[in-house]
Amino acid sequence: MIATREFSYSRSLFDQFAQTHQIWSPNSNTLVLSGTVLDPEELPEEIESIAPGTWIVDAAGESPAQMMTSGVLAFWSSD
């Protein structure tokens, strides 16, 4: 997975945003990531041309990542 610039930036400052931006689900079973999943066998010439998405990833690795929607940044809400 290649993370979006926005997602990478928010992670670099995670300790400053930890109280408001959660990538872990409330039950800690999944997390949400933003980026592009690429097949190493079929890499495009320009990665920037691929539209990124928001993905739900099983923390245990028991099921494949699921794309929720297109976008560059996503977070969980406990509300």
C-alpha positions in Angstrom: 0.0 0.0 0.0 1.2 3.5 -0.8 -0.2 5.9 1.7 -1.7 9.3 0.6 0.4 12.4 1.5 -2.4 13.5 3.9 -2.4 10.2 5.7 1.4 10.1 6.0 1.5 13.7 7.2 -1.1 13.0 9.9 0.8 10.0 11.1 4.1 12.0 11.3 2.3 14.3 13.8 0.3 11.5 15.4 1.2 12.4 19.0 -0.2 15.9 18.4 -3.5 14.6 17.1 -3.9 11.4 19.1 -7.0 12.6 21.0 -8.9 13.6 18.0 -7.8 11.4 15.0 -8.2 7.7 15.6 -7.2 5.2 12.9 -8.1 2.2 15.2 -11.7 1.2 15.5 -13.4 1.5 18.9 -13.0 -2.2 19.5 -9.4 -2.3 18.2 -10.2 -5.0 15.7 -9.7 -3.0 12.6 -8.0 0.2 11.5 -8.7 2.7 8.7 -5.9 3.6 6.2 -5.9 6.0 3.2 -3.9 5.2 0.1 -3.6 3.0 -3.0 -3.1 -0.8 -3.0 -0.9 -1.8 -5.9 -0.1 -5.1 -7.5 3.7 -5.3 -7.6 3.4 -7.2 -10.9 1.4 -4.4 -12.6 2.8 -1.1 -11.3 1.6 2.0 -13.3 4.1 4.4 -14.8 2.7 7.3 -12.7 1.5 6.4 -9.2 0.1 9.9 -8.7 -2.5 9.2 -11.5 -4.2 6.5 -9.4 -7.2 7.7 -7.2 -6.6 6.8 -3.5 -9.2 5.2 -1.3 -10.0 4.7 2.3 -9.5 1.1 3.5 -10.6 -1.0 6.5 -7.9 -3.4 7.5 -8.4 -6.4 9.8 -5.8 -6.1 12.6 -5.4 -9.8 12.9 -4.8 -10.2 9.2 -7.6 -12.8 8.9 -9.4 -11.1 6.1 -8.3 -8.9 3.2 -8.4 -5.1 3.3 -11.7 -3.7 2.1 -12.0 -0.4 0.2 -14.7 1.8 1.7 -14.7 4.8 -0.7 -12.4 7.0 -2.6 -10.6 9.7 -0.5 -7.3 10.8 1.0 -8.0 10.8 4.7 -10.3 8.9 7.1 -10.7 8.4 10.8 -12.9 6.4 13.2 -15.4 8.1 15.4 -16.4 6.6 18.7 -19.8 8.5 18.7 
